[in-house]
């Protein structure tokens, strides 16, 4: 167990957390800032290039990067000894930095839950990866889009709270 | 009032508002 708290291992796990987070939030912002606003401007016959090829690949990396970010982040907070205090928003030790990162952790956990249990099942219907009626498909596309936009909204305070541990 | 998630701009503005609220909570709770 000692090697888990070795300074290099602590750094390396933090790096895995950060690179996974870059891929996750990078793809989230790609969907919200690029793909969703561009779809209405693409001619119908060209839309399958996005919905059948690009979006499923982007979603694959998106949801696994979300899981990877959460797993490395939880391991990091455990190895540094503040996982329970951060999840308790710093109230166990009255720690400002644990409260800050705790807000970020809870927002990240809500976002990852959203990715796997709301966005992904709805996108499978919307992209035709799961059979459903046209009405269900339209409803799923809207629900997936709103959940994705909700995550974009949360990504702003989440990233701020994550790196704002200097607040004291 | 309209749902801020109707537009990307609304979602970003709400995200910034939540950020300011979280910052103030963190600064002044303890």
N, CA and C atoms of all chains as a GROMACS GRO file, in nm:
protein
  594
    1UNK      N    1   0.083  -0.121   0.000
    1UNK     CA    2   0.000   0.000   0.000
    1UNK      C    3   0.086   0.126   0.000
    2UNK      N    4   0.212   0.113   0.053
    2UNK     CA    5   0.293   0.232   0.068
    2UNK      C    6   0.320   0.301  -0.066
    3UNK      N    7   0.334   0.216  -0.170
    3UNK     CA    8   0.369   0.277  -0.298
    3UNK      C    9   0.255   0.367  -0.349
    4UNK      N   10   0.133   0.345  -0.302
    4UNK     CA   11   0.021   0.428  -0.347
    4UNK      C   12   0.033   0.572  -0.300
    5UNK      N   13   0.102   0.593  -0.188
    5UNK     CA   14   0.118   0.729  -0.138
    5UNK      C   15   0.255   0.788  -0.171
    6UNK      N   16   0.330   0.718  -0.254
    6UNK     CA   17   0.458   0.770  -0.304
    6UNK      C   18   0.431   0.899  -0.383
    7UNK      N   19   0.512   1.005  -0.361
    7UNK     CA   20   0.483   1.133  -0.428
    7UNK      C   21   0.471   1.121  -0.580
    8UNK      N   22   0.554   1.034  -0.641
    8UNK     CA   23   0.542   1.022  -0.787
    8UNK      C   24   0.410   0.958  -0.827
    9UNK      N   25   0.367   0.856  -0.751
    9UNK     CA   26   0.239   0.790  -0.781
    9UNK      C   27   0.123   0.888  -0.762
   10UNK      N   28   0.132   0.970  -0.656
   10UNK     CA   29   0.028   1.071  -0.633
   10UNK      C   30   0.020   1.166  -0.753
   11UNK      N   31   0.139   1.212  -0.794
   11UNK     CA   32   0.142   1.300  -0.913
   11UNK      C   33   0.086   1.229  -1.035
   12UNK      N   34   0.127   1.103  -1.057
   12UNK     CA   35   0.091   1.033  -1.180
   12UNK      C   36  -0.061   1.011  -1.187
   13UNK      N   37  -0.121   0.980  -1.072
   13UNK     CA   38  -0.267   0.960  -1.069
   13UNK      C   39  -0.338   1.094  -1.092
   14UNK      N   40  -0.281   1.202  -1.039
   14UNK     CA   41  -0.339   1.334  -1.065
   14UNK      C   42  -0.332   1.364  -1.215
   15UNK      N   43  -0.222   1.328  -1.278
   15UNK     CA   44  -0.206   1.352  -1.422
   15UNK      C   45  -0.309   1.269  -1.502
   16UNK      N   46  -0.327   1.140  -1.462
   16UNK     CA   47  -0.428   1.058  -1.530
   16UNK      C   48  -0.567   1.121  -1.515
   17UNK      N   49  -0.596   1.174  -1.395
   17UNK     CA   50  -0.724   1.241  -1.370
   17UNK      C   51  -0.739   1.363  -1.462
   18UNK      N   52  -0.633   1.442  -1.474
   18UNK     CA   53  -0.640   1.565  -1.554
   18UNK      C   54  -0.653   1.533  -1.703
   19UNK      N   55  -0.574   1.438  -1.755
   19UNK     CA   56  -0.585   1.409  -1.900
   19UNK      C   57  -0.720   1.346  -1.933
   20UNK      N   58  -0.771   1.261  -1.843
   20UNK     CA   59  -0.905   1.204  -1.866
   20UNK      C   60  -1.009   1.315  -1.866
   21UNK      N   61  -0.993   1.410  -1.773
   21UNK     CA   62  -1.087   1.523  -1.765
   21UNK      C   63  -1.081   1.611  -1.889
   22UNK      N   64  -0.960   1.628  -1.945
   22UNK     CA   65  -0.948   1.707  -2.068
   22UNK      C   66  -1.027   1.640  -2.180
   23UNK      N   67  -1.014   1.507  -2.191
   23UNK     CA   68  -1.086   1.437  -2.298
   23UNK      C   69  -1.238   1.445  -2.274
   24UNK      N   70  -1.280   1.425  -2.148
   24UNK     CA   71  -1.424   1.428  -2.117
   24UNK      C   72  -1.483   1.566  -2.146
   25UNK      N   73  -1.427   1.670  -2.082
   25UNK     CA   74  -1.487   1.803  -2.095
   25UNK      C   75  -1.461   1.860  -2.235
   26UNK      N   76  -1.348   1.820  -2.295
   26UNK     CA   77  -1.322   1.861  -2.434
   26UNK      C   78  -1.431   1.811  -2.527
   27UNK      N   79  -1.467   1.683  -2.513
   27UNK     CA   80  -1.572   1.627  -2.598
   27UNK      C   81  -1.709   1.686  -2.562
   28UNK      N   82  -1.733   1.709  -2.431
   28UNK     CA   83  -1.860   1.772  -2.390
   28UNK      C   84  -1.876   1.907  -2.458
   29UNK      N   85  -1.767   1.985  -2.456
   29UNK     CA   86  -1.773   2.118  -2.518
   29UNK      C   87  -1.779   2.107  -2.670
   30UNK      N   88  -1.714   2.003  -2.728
   30UNK     CA   89  -1.729   1.980  -2.873
   30UNK      C   90  -1.877   1.959  -2.907
   31UNK      N   91  -1.945   1.873  -2.831
   31UNK     CA   92  -2.088   1.849  -2.859
   31UNK      C   93  -2.168   1.979  -2.850
   32UNK      N   94  -2.146   2.055  -2.740
   32UNK     CA   95  -2.231   2.171  -2.713
   32UNK      C   96  -2.194   2.295  -2.793
   33UNK      N   97  -2.063   2.316  -2.818
   33UNK     CA   98  -2.021   2.438  -2.887
   33UNK      C   99  -2.008   2.417  -3.038
   34UNK      N  100  -1.991   2.290  -3.084
   34UNK     CA  101  -1.966   2.267  -3.226
   34UNK      C  102  -2.075   2.181  -3.290
   35UNK      N  103  -2.091   2.057  -3.241
   35UNK     CA  104  -2.178   1.963  -3.313
   35UNK      C  105  -2.326   2.002  -3.309
   36UNK      N  106  -2.380   2.026  -3.188
   36UNK     CA  107  -2.524   2.055  -3.177
   36UNK      C  108  -2.562   2.181  -3.256
   37UNK      N  109  -2.486   2.293  -3.242
   37UNK     CA  110  -2.524   2.412  -3.320
   37UNK      C  111  -2.504   2.395  -3.470
   38UNK      N  112  -2.416   2.302  -3.513
   38UNK     CA  113  -2.389   2.286  -3.657
   38UNK      C  114  -2.490   2.197  -3.726
   39UNK      N  115  -2.555   2.105  -3.653
   39UNK     CA  116  -2.643   2.007  -3.718
   39UNK      C  117  -2.752   2.071  -3.806
   40UNK      N  118  -2.820   2.181  -3.759
   40UNK     CA  119  -2.925   2.238  -3.846
   40UNK      C  120  -2.870   2.296  -3.976
   41UNK      N  121  -2.739   2.328  -3.980
   41UNK     CA  122  -2.679   2.390  -4.100
   41UNK      C  123  -2.630   2.285  -4.200
   42UNK      N  124  -2.631   2.156  -4.161
   42UNK     CA  125  -2.580   2.050  -4.249
   42UNK      C  126  -2.695   1.994  -4.333
   43UNK      N  127  -2.675   1.982  -4.467
   43UNK     CA  128  -2.782   1.927  -4.552
   43UNK      C  129  -2.819   1.785  -4.506
   44UNK      N  130  -2.950   1.751  -4.518
   44UNK     CA  131  -3.000   1.624  -4.466
   44UNK      C  132  -2.920   1.502  -4.514
   45UNK      N  133  -2.880   1.502  -4.645
   45UNK     CA  134  -2.811   1.384  -4.697
   45UNK      C  135  -2.670   1.368  -4.637
   46UNK      N  136  -2.617   1.478  -4.579
   46UNK     CA  137  -2.484   1.468  -4.518
   46UNK      C  138  -2.488   1.443  -4.367
   47UNK      N  139  -2.608   1.455  -4.308
   47UNK     CA  140  -2.620   1.439  -4.162
   47UNK      C  141  -2.571   1.303  -4.111
   48UNK      N  142  -2.593   1.192  -4.187
   48UNK     CA  143  -2.546   1.062  -4.136
   48UNK      C  144  -2.395   1.057  -4.109
   49UNK      N  145  -2.317   1.142  -4.178
   49UNK     CA  146  -2.172   1.144  -4.149
   49UNK      C  147  -2.148   1.177  -4.003
   50UNK      N  148  -2.230   1.267  -3.950
   50UNK     CA  149  -2.218   1.302  -3.809
   50UNK      C  150  -2.288   1.198  -3.722
   51UNK      N  151  -2.417   1.171  -3.752
   51UNK     CA  152  -2.496   1.087  -3.660
   51UNK      C  153  -2.454   0.940  -3.662
   52UNK      N  154  -2.402   0.891  -3.775
   52UNK     CA  155  -2.365   0.749  -3.784
   52UNK      C  156  -2.217   0.722  -3.762
   53UNK      N  157  -2.133   0.824  -3.785
   53UNK     CA  158  -1.988   0.800  -3.778
   53UNK      C  159  -1.922   0.880  -3.665
   54UNK      N  160  -1.933   1.013  -3.674
   54UNK     CA  161  -1.858   1.097  -3.579
   54UNK      C  162  -1.917   1.088  -3.438
   55UNK      N  163  -2.049   1.107  -3.426
   55UNK     CA  164  -2.110   1.111  -3.291
   55UNK      C  165  -2.091   0.980  -3.212
   56UNK      N  166  -2.114   0.862  -3.273
   56UNK     CA  167  -2.093   0.741  -3.193
   56UNK      C  168  -1.948   0.726  -3.144
   57UNK      N  169  -1.851   0.764  -3.226
   57UNK     CA  170  -1.711   0.756  -3.184
   57UNK      C  171  -1.683   0.856  -3.072
   58UNK      N  172  -1.734   0.978  -3.092
   58UNK     CA  173  -1.713   1.081  -2.988
   58UNK      C  174  -1.779   1.038  -2.858
   59UNK      N  175  -1.898   0.977  -2.865
   59UNK     CA  176  -1.968   0.933  -2.744
   59UNK      C  177  -1.895   0.820  -2.673
   60UNK      N  178  -1.830   0.733  -2.750
   60UNK     CA  179  -1.753   0.624  -2.690
   60UNK      C  180  -1.643   0.681  -2.600
   61UNK      N  181  -1.561   0.771  -2.659
   61UNK     CA  182  -1.451   0.830  -2.582
   61UNK      C  183  -1.505   0.919  -2.470
   62UNK      N  184  -1.617   0.986  -2.495
   62UNK     CA  185  -1.680   1.075  -2.397
   62UNK      C  186  -1.717   0.999  -2.270
   63UNK      N  187  -1.790   0.887  -2.284
   63UNK     CA  188  -1.839   0.823  -2.162
   63UNK      C  189  -1.730   0.747  -2.087
   64UNK      N  190  -1.632   0.691  -2.161
   64UNK     CA  191  -1.523   0.622  -2.090
   64UNK      C  192  -1.427   0.722  -2.027
   65UNK      N  193  -1.409   0.838  -2.090
   65UNK     CA  194  -1.326   0.943  -2.029
   65UNK      C  195  -1.394   0.994  -1.901
   66UNK      N  196  -1.527   1.002  -1.902
   66UNK     CA  197  -1.600   1.046  -1.781
   66UNK      C  198  -1.574   0.948  -1.667
   67UNK      N  199  -1.584   0.818  -1.696
   67UNK     CA  200  -1.562   0.717  -1.591
   67UNK      C  201  -1.417   0.722  -1.541
   68UNK      N  202  -1.324   0.732  -1.636
   68UNK     CA  203  -1.183   0.737  -1.601
   68UNK      C  204  -1.151   0.858  -1.512
   69UNK      N  205  -1.208   0.973  -1.547
   69UNK     CA  206  -1.185   1.094  -1.467
   69UNK      C  207  -1.231   1.074  -1.323
   70UNK      N  208  -1.352   1.017  -1.309
   70UNK     CA  209  -1.409   0.996  -1.175
   70UNK      C  210  -1.324   0.896  -1.094
   71UNK      N  211  -1.287   0.786  -1.158
   71UNK     CA  212  -1.212   0.682  -1.087
   71UNK      C  213  -1.078   0.736  -1.037
   72UNK      N  214  -0.999   0.801  -1.125
   72UNK     CA  215  -0.868   0.854  -1.084
   72UNK      C  216  -0.884   0.964  -0.981
   73UNK      N  217  -0.989   1.045  -0.995
   73UNK     CA  218  -1.012   1.154  -0.899
   73UNK      C  219  -1.045   1.100  -0.761
   74UNK      N  220  -1.129   0.995  -0.756
   74UNK     CA  221  -1.164   0.938  -0.625
   74UNK      C  222  -1.042   0.871  -0.562
   75UNK      N  223  -0.961   0.801  -0.645
   75UNK     CA  224  -0.839   0.740  -0.591
   75UNK      C  225  -0.746   0.848  -0.536
   76UNK      N  226  -0.733   0.959  -0.611
   76UNK     CA  227  -0.646   1.067  -0.566
   76UNK      C  228  -0.691   1.124  -0.431
   77UNK      N  229  -0.821   1.149  -0.415
   77UNK     CA  230  -0.868   1.208  -0.290
   77UNK      C  231  -0.856   1.108  -0.175
   78UNK      N  232  -0.867   0.979  -0.207
   78UNK     CA  233  -0.848   0.876  -0.104
   78UNK      C  234  -0.701   0.869  -0.063
   79UNK      N  235  -0.607   0.867  -0.161
   79UNK     CA  236  -0.466   0.854  -0.126
   79UNK      C  237  -0.415   0.979  -0.053
   80UNK      N  238  -0.477   1.094  -0.076
   80UNK     CA  239  -0.436   1.216  -0.006
   80UNK      C  240  -0.513   1.232   0.126
   81UNK      N  241  -0.608   1.137   0.152
   81UNK     CA  242  -0.671   1.131   0.284
   81UNK      C  243  -0.787   1.225   0.307
   82UNK      N  244  -0.839   1.287   0.199
   82UNK     CA  245  -0.949   1.382   0.224
   82UNK      C  246  -1.080   1.341   0.157
   83UNK      N  247  -1.091   1.215   0.111
   83UNK     CA  248  -1.212   1.178   0.037
   83UNK      C  249  -1.339   1.200   0.118
   84UNK      N  250  -1.341   1.155   0.246
   84UNK     CA  251  -1.465   1.167   0.322
   84UNK      C  252  -1.494   1.311   0.360
   85UNK      N  253  -1.389   1.386   0.396
   85UNK     CA  254  -1.413   1.526   0.433
   85UNK      C  255  -1.458   1.608   0.312
   86UNK      N  256  -1.399   1.580   0.194
   86UNK     CA  257  -1.440   1.654   0.074
   86UNK      C  258  -1.585   1.621   0.038
   87UNK      N  259  -1.622   1.491   0.047
   87UNK     CA  260  -1.760   1.454   0.014
   87UNK      C  261  -1.857   1.511   0.118
   88UNK      N  262  -1.806   1.539   0.240
   88UNK     CA  263  -1.888   1.605   0.344
   88UNK      C  264  -1.875   1.758   0.333
   89UNK      N  265  -1.823   1.806   0.219
   89UNK     CA  266  -1.806   1.950   0.191
   89UNK      C  267  -1.724   2.021   0.300
   90UNK      N  268  -1.625   1.951   0.354
   90UNK     CA  269  -1.531   2.013   0.448
   90UNK      C  270  -1.582   2.029   0.589
   91UNK      N  271  -1.706   1.984   0.615
   91UNK     CA  272  -1.764   2.008   0.748
   91UNK      C  273  -1.700   1.922   0.859
   92UNK      N  274  -1.634   1.812   0.821
   92UNK     CA  275  -1.573   1.726   0.924
   92UNK      C  276  -1.454   1.795   0.989
   93UNK      N  277  -1.379   1.872   0.909
   93UNK     CA  278  -1.259   1.939   0.965
   93UNK      C  279  -1.265   2.091   0.948
   94UNK      N  280  -1.379   2.141   0.906
   94UNK     CA  281  -1.395   2.284   0.876
   94UNK      C  282  -1.286   2.334   0.780
   95UNK      N  283  -1.262   2.256   0.675
   95UNK     CA  284  -1.159   2.289   0.578
   95UNK      C  285  -1.219   2.359   0.456
   96UNK      N  286  -1.167   2.479   0.429
   96UNK     CA  287  -1.216   2.556   0.314
   96UNK      C  288  -1.178   2.486   0.183
   97UNK      N  289  -1.052   2.437   0.176
   97UNK     CA  290  -1.009   2.375   0.051
   97UNK      C  291  -1.085   2.244   0.026
   98UNK      N  292  -1.117   2.169   0.134
   98UNK     CA  293  -1.194   2.045   0.115
   98UNK      C  294  -1.337   2.077   0.074
   99UNK      N  295  -1.392   2.188   0.126
   99UNK     CA  296  -1.526   2.227   0.082
   99UNK      C  297  -1.524   2.260  -0.067
  100UNK      N  298  -1.421   2.336  -0.109
  100UNK     CA  299  -1.414   2.376  -0.249
  100UNK      C  300  -1.403   2.254  -0.341
  101UNK      N  301  -1.306   2.167  -0.313
  101UNK     CA  302  -1.289   2.052  -0.401
  101UNK      C  303  -1.408   1.956  -0.387
  102UNK      N  304  -1.471   1.955  -0.268
  102UNK     CA  305  -1.590   1.872  -0.247
  102UNK      C  306  -1.706   1.916  -0.336
  103UNK      N  307  -1.727   2.048  -0.349
  103UNK     CA  308  -1.830   2.096  -0.443
  103UNK      C  309  -1.797   2.048  -0.584
  104UNK      N  310  -1.669   2.058  -0.621
  104UNK     CA  311  -1.628   2.011  -0.754
  104UNK      C  312  -1.651   1.862  -0.771
  105UNK      N  313  -1.620   1.785  -0.664
  105UNK     CA  314  -1.638   1.639  -0.673
  105UNK      C  315  -1.786   1.602  -0.689
  106UNK      N  316  -1.872   1.665  -0.610
  106UNK     CA  317  -2.014   1.633  -0.623
  106UNK      C  318  -2.069   1.670  -0.760
  107UNK      N  319  -2.025   1.787  -0.812
  107UNK     CA  320  -2.072   1.826  -0.945
  107UNK      C  321  -2.019   1.729  -1.050
  108UNK      N  322  -1.893   1.687  -1.036
  108UNK     CA  323  -1.836   1.589  -1.128
  108UNK      C  324  -1.910   1.456  -1.122
  109UNK      N  325  -1.946   1.413  -1.000
  109UNK     CA  326  -2.019   1.286  -0.985
  109UNK      C  327  -2.157   1.295  -1.050
  110UNK      N  328  -2.225   1.408  -1.028
  110UNK     CA  329  -2.358   1.427  -1.091
  110UNK      C  330  -2.343   1.424  -1.244
  111UNK      N  331  -2.238   1.492  -1.294
  111UNK     CA  332  -2.216   1.496  -1.439
  111UNK      C  333  -2.188   1.357  -1.496
  112UNK      N  334  -2.106   1.278  -1.426
  112UNK     CA  335  -2.073   1.143  -1.474
  112UNK      C  336  -2.197   1.053  -1.472
  113UNK      N  337  -2.280   1.067  -1.367
  113UNK     CA  338  -2.406   0.992  -1.361
  113UNK      C  339  -2.492   1.028  -1.481
  114UNK      N  340  -2.498   1.158  -1.509
  114UNK     CA  341  -2.574   1.209  -1.623
  114UNK      C  342  -2.524   1.148  -1.756
  115UNK      N  343  -2.391   1.141  -1.771
  115UNK     CA  344  -2.333   1.086  -1.894
  115UNK      C  345  -2.380   0.942  -1.916
  116UNK      N  346  -2.365   0.860  -1.811
  116UNK     CA  347  -2.390   0.716  -1.827
  116UNK      C  348  -2.537   0.679  -1.825
  117UNK      N  349  -2.616   0.748  -1.743
  117UNK     CA  350  -2.754   0.702  -1.721
  117UNK      C  351  -2.861   0.789  -1.785
  118UNK      N  352  -2.824   0.908  -1.836
  118UNK     CA  353  -2.924   0.991  -1.905
  118UNK      C  354  -2.880   1.019  -2.049
  119UNK      N  355  -2.760   1.077  -2.065
  119UNK     CA  356  -2.716   1.115  -2.201
  119UNK      C  357  -2.698   0.991  -2.290
  120UNK      N  358  -2.624   0.892  -2.242
  120UNK     CA  359  -2.591   0.774  -2.325
  120UNK      C  360  -2.717   0.695  -2.367
  121UNK      N  361  -2.809   0.659  -2.275
  121UNK     CA  362  -2.928   0.586  -2.321
  121UNK      C  363  -3.013   0.667  -2.419
  122UNK      N  364  -3.022   0.798  -2.397
  122UNK     CA  365  -3.100   0.880  -2.489
  122UNK      C  366  -3.032   0.894  -2.625
  123UNK      N  367  -2.898   0.909  -2.624
  123UNK     CA  368  -2.826   0.921  -2.751
  123UNK      C  369  -2.833   0.792  -2.832
  124UNK      N  370  -2.835   0.677  -2.763
  124UNK     CA  371  -2.847   0.550  -2.837
  124UNK      C  372  -2.976   0.546  -2.917
  125UNK      N  373  -3.085   0.598  -2.857
  125UNK     CA  374  -3.213   0.606  -2.930
  125UNK      C  375  -3.206   0.711  -3.040
  126UNK      N  376  -3.151   0.830  -3.005
  126UNK     CA  377  -3.148   0.941  -3.099
  126UNK      C  378  -3.065   0.910  -3.223
  127UNK      N  379  -2.957   0.833  -3.205
  127UNK     CA  380  -2.867   0.804  -3.318
  127UNK      C  381  -2.905   0.674  -3.390
  128UNK      N  382  -3.014   0.612  -3.346
  128UNK     CA  383  -3.060   0.490  -3.414
  128UNK      C  384  -2.981   0.365  -3.377
  129UNK      N  385  -2.908   0.370  -3.265
  129UNK     CA  386  -2.832   0.251  -3.222
  129UNK      C  387  -2.925   0.154  -3.148
  130UNK      N  388  -3.041   0.206  -3.102
  130UNK     CA  389  -3.144   0.124  -3.037
  130UNK      C  390  -3.275   0.152  -3.111
  131UNK      N  391  -3.351   0.047  -3.141
  131UNK     CA  392  -3.476   0.063  -3.214
  131UNK      C  393  -3.580   0.135  -3.128
  132UNK      N  394  -3.650   0.233  -3.189
  132UNK     CA  395  -3.762   0.299  -3.120
  132UNK      C  396  -3.846   0.374  -3.222
  133UNK      N  397  -3.963   0.423  -3.179
  133UNK     CA  398  -4.053   0.495  -3.271
  133UNK      C  399  -3.994   0.634  -3.300
  134UNK      N  400  -4.036   0.698  -3.411
  134UNK     CA  401  -3.985   0.833  -3.442
  134UNK      C  402  -4.013   0.934  -3.330
  135UNK      N  403  -4.131   0.919  -3.262
  135UNK     CA  404  -4.163   1.012  -3.151
  135UNK      C  405  -4.064   0.992  -3.036
  136UNK      N  406  -4.038   0.865  -3.003
  136UNK     CA  407  -3.942   0.836  -2.896
  136UNK      C  408  -3.804   0.889  -2.932
  137UNK      N  409  -3.769   0.878  -3.060
  137UNK     CA  410  -3.638   0.923  -3.108
  137UNK      C  411  -3.623   1.074  -3.090
  138UNK      N  412  -3.728   1.149  -3.129
  138UNK     CA  413  -3.723   1.295  -3.117
  138UNK      C  414  -3.716   1.336  -2.970
  139UNK      N  415  -3.794   1.265  -2.885
  139UNK     CA  416  -3.795   1.296  -2.742
  139UNK      C  417  -3.656   1.266  -2.680
  140UNK      N  418  -3.598   1.153  -2.722
  140UNK     CA  419  -3.467   1.114  -2.668
  140UNK      C  420  -3.359   1.212  -2.711
  141UNK      N  421  -3.367   1.261  -2.836
  141UNK     CA  422  -3.268   1.357  -2.886
  141UNK      C  423  -3.273   1.484  -2.803
  142UNK      N  424  -3.396   1.530  -2.772
  142UNK     CA  425  -3.412   1.653  -2.694
  142UNK      C  426  -3.361   1.632  -2.550
  143UNK      N  427  -3.398   1.519  -2.492
  143UNK     CA  428  -3.358   1.489  -2.353
  143UNK      C  429  -3.205   1.479  -2.343
  144UNK      N  430  -3.143   1.409  -2.440
  144UNK     CA  431  -2.997   1.394  -2.440
  144UNK      C  432  -2.928   1.529  -2.454
  145UNK      N  433  -2.986   1.613  -2.543
  145UNK     CA  434  -2.927   1.746  -2.566
  145UNK      C  435  -2.936   1.831  -2.440
  146UNK      N  436  -3.053   1.829  -2.373
  146UNK     CA  437  -3.070   1.911  -2.252
  146UNK      C  438  -2.977   1.862  -2.140
  147UNK      N  439  -2.963   1.729  -2.126
  147UNK     CA  440  -2.875   1.675  -2.021
  147UNK      C  441  -2.730   1.713  -2.050
  148UNK      N  442  -2.694   1.713  -2.178
  148UNK     CA  443  -2.559   1.750  -2.219
  148UNK      C  444  -2.535   1.899  -2.190
  149UNK      N  445  -2.637   1.981  -2.217
  149UNK     CA  446  -2.626   2.125  -2.190
  149UNK      C  447  -2.619   2.152  -2.039
  150UNK      N  448  -2.694   2.072  -1.963
  150UNK     CA  449  -2.690   2.083  -1.816
  150UNK      C  450  -2.547   2.056  -1.768
  151UNK      N  451  -2.482   1.954  -1.828
  151UNK     CA  452  -2.344   1.923  -1.790
  151UNK      C  453  -2.248   2.034  -1.829
  152UNK      N  454  -2.273   2.098  -1.945
  152UNK     CA  455  -2.189   2.212  -1.986
  152UNK      C  456  -2.201   2.324  -1.882
  153UNK      N  457  -2.324   2.346  -1.836
  153UNK     CA  458  -2.348   2.446  -1.732
  153UNK      C  459  -2.268   2.411  -1.605
  154UNK      N  460  -2.278   2.283  -1.562
  154UNK     CA  461  -2.210   2.242  -1.439
  154UNK      C  462  -2.058   2.238  -1.456
  155UNK      N  463  -2.010   2.222  -1.580
  155UNK     CA  464  -1.865   2.214  -1.600
  155UNK      C  465  -1.795   2.344  -1.560
  156UNK      N  466  -1.869   2.455  -1.561
  156UNK     CA  467  -1.808   2.585  -1.527
  156UNK      C  468  -1.779   2.592  -1.376
  157UNK      N  469  -1.880   2.579  -1.288
  157UNK     CA  470  -1.847   2.578  -1.143
  157UNK      C  471  -1.766   2.455  -1.102
  158UNK      N  472  -1.785   2.340  -1.169
  158UNK     CA  473  -1.710   2.219  -1.132
  158UNK      C  474  -1.560   2.244  -1.148
  159UNK      N  475  -1.519   2.293  -1.266
  159UNK     CA  476  -1.375   2.313  -1.290
  159UNK      C  477  -1.321   2.423  -1.199
  160UNK      N  478  -1.402   2.525  -1.175
  160UNK     CA  479  -1.359   2.635  -1.086
  160UNK      C  480  -1.334   2.582  -0.945
  161UNK      N  481  -1.434   2.507  -0.892
  161UNK     CA  482  -1.422   2.458  -0.754
  161UNK      C  483  -1.309   2.357  -0.741
  162UNK      N  484  -1.286   2.278  -0.847
  162UNK     CA  485  -1.179   2.178  -0.845
  162UNK      C  486  -1.042   2.240  -0.824
  163UNK      N  487  -1.017   2.353  -0.890
  163UNK     CA  488  -0.882   2.412  -0.886
  163UNK      C  489  -0.875   2.533  -0.794
  164UNK      N  490  -0.983   2.561  -0.721
  164UNK     CA  491  -0.986   2.680  -0.636
  164UNK      C  492  -0.943   2.650  -0.493
  165UNK      N  493  -0.861   2.544  -0.475
  165UNK     CA  494  -0.821   2.506  -0.339
  165UNK      C  495  -0.734   2.612  -0.271
  166UNK      N  496  -0.691   2.712  -0.349
  166UNK     CA  497  -0.612   2.819  -0.287
  166UNK      C  498  -0.699   2.912  -0.202
  167UNK      N  499  -0.832   2.904  -0.218
  167UNK     CA  500  -0.921   2.987  -0.138
  167UNK      C  501  -0.908   2.946   0.008
  168UNK      N  502  -0.871   3.037   0.092
  168UNK     CA  503  -0.857   3.003   0.235
  168UNK      C  504  -0.906   3.118   0.320
  169UNK      N  505  -4.082   3.255  -1.609
  169UNK     CA  506  -3.944   3.268  -1.656
  169UNK      C  507  -3.907   3.147  -1.743
  170UNK      N  508  -3.832   3.173  -1.849
  170UNK     CA  509  -3.791   3.064  -1.936
  170UNK      C  510  -3.685   2.976  -1.870
  171UNK      N  511  -3.683   2.850  -1.907
  171UNK     CA  512  -3.579   2.758  -1.860
  171UNK      C  513  -3.445   2.802  -1.920
  172UNK      N  514  -3.343   2.831  -1.838
  172UNK     CA  515  -3.215   2.877  -1.894
  172UNK      C  516  -3.149   2.774  -1.984
  173UNK      N  517  -3.187   2.645  -1.969
  173UNK     CA  518  -3.126   2.542  -2.054
  173UNK      C  519  -3.184   2.540  -2.196
  174UNK      N  520  -3.282   2.630  -2.223
  174UNK     CA  521  -3.336   2.638  -2.361
  174UNK      C  522  -3.226   2.678  -2.460
  175UNK      N  523  -3.130   2.757  -2.413
  175UNK     CA  524  -3.021   2.800  -2.503
  175UNK      C  525  -2.885   2.773  -2.436
  176UNK      N  526  -2.782   2.759  -2.521
  176UNK     CA  527  -2.646   2.739  -2.469
  176UNK      C  528  -2.602   2.862  -2.389
  177UNK      N  529  -2.638   2.981  -2.442
  177UNK     CA  530  -2.600   3.105  -2.372
  177UNK      C  531  -2.660   3.108  -2.232
  178UNK      N  532  -2.788   3.068  -2.221
  178UNK     CA  533  -2.855   3.067  -2.091
  178UNK      C  534  -2.785   2.971  -1.995
  179UNK      N  535  -2.744   2.855  -2.047
  179UNK     CA  536  -2.676   2.756  -1.963
  179UNK      C  537  -2.542   2.810  -1.914
  180UNK      N  538  -2.469   2.881  -2.002
  180UNK     CA  539  -2.338   2.936  -1.963
  180UNK      C  540  -2.357   3.044  -1.856
  181UNK      N  541  -2.457   3.130  -1.875
  181UNK     CA  542  -2.482   3.237  -1.776
  181UNK      C  543  -2.518   3.174  -1.641
  182UNK      N  544  -2.605   3.072  -1.642
  182UNK     CA  545  -2.642   3.006  -1.516
  182UNK      C  546  -2.518   2.941  -1.453
  183UNK      N  547  -2.431   2.882  -1.537
  183UNK     CA  548  -2.308   2.821  -1.486
  183UNK      C  549  -2.220   2.923  -1.417
  184UNK      N  550  -2.211   3.043  -1.474
  184UNK     CA  551  -2.129   3.149  -1.413
  184UNK      C  552  -2.192   3.195  -1.281
  185UNK      N  553  -2.324   3.206  -1.280
  185UNK     CA  554  -2.394   3.247  -1.156
  185UNK      C  555  -2.368   3.144  -1.046
  186UNK      N  556  -2.381   3.014  -1.080
  186UNK     CA  557  -2.356   2.908  -0.980
  186UNK      C  558  -2.212   2.917  -0.929
  187UNK      N  559  -2.118   2.947  -1.022
  187UNK     CA  560  -1.977   2.959  -0.983
  187UNK      C  561  -1.957   3.068  -0.878
  188UNK      N  562  -2.020   3.182  -0.901
  188UNK     CA  563  -2.008   3.294  -0.806
  188UNK      C  564  -2.068   3.254  -0.671
  189UNK      N  565  -2.183   3.187  -0.673
  189UNK     CA  566  -2.248   3.145  -0.548
  189UNK      C  567  -2.158   3.046  -0.472
  190UNK      N  568  -2.102   2.947  -0.546
  190UNK     CA  569  -2.014   2.848  -0.482
  190UNK      C  570  -1.891   2.918  -0.422
  191UNK      N  571  -1.834   3.012  -0.496
  191UNK     CA  572  -1.717   3.086  -0.448
  191UNK      C  573  -1.749   3.157  -0.316
  192UNK      N  574  -1.865   3.222  -0.310
  192UNK     CA  575  -1.902   3.296  -0.189
  192UNK      C  576  -1.926   3.201  -0.072
  193UNK      N  577  -1.993   3.087  -0.100
  193UNK     CA  578  -2.017   2.987   0.007
  193UNK      C  579  -1.884   2.939   0.064
  194UNK      N  580  -1.789   2.905  -0.029
  194UNK     CA  581  -1.660   2.852   0.014
  194UNK      C  582  -1.582   2.956   0.095
  195UNK      N  583  -1.588   3.082   0.052
  195UNK     CA  584  -1.514   3.189   0.120
  195UNK      C  585  -1.566   3.216   0.261
  196UNK      N  586  -1.699   3.211   0.276
  196UNK     CA  587  -1.754   3.267   0.400
  196UNK      C  588  -1.820   3.166   0.494
  197UNK      N  589  -1.820   3.033   0.462
  197UNK     CA  590  -1.886   2.937   0.551
  197UNK      C  591  -1.814   2.920   0.683
  198UNK      N  592  -1.680   2.901   0.677
  198UNK     CA  593  -1.608   2.875   0.804
  198UNK      C  594  -1.542   3.001   0.857
   0.00000   0.00000   0.00000
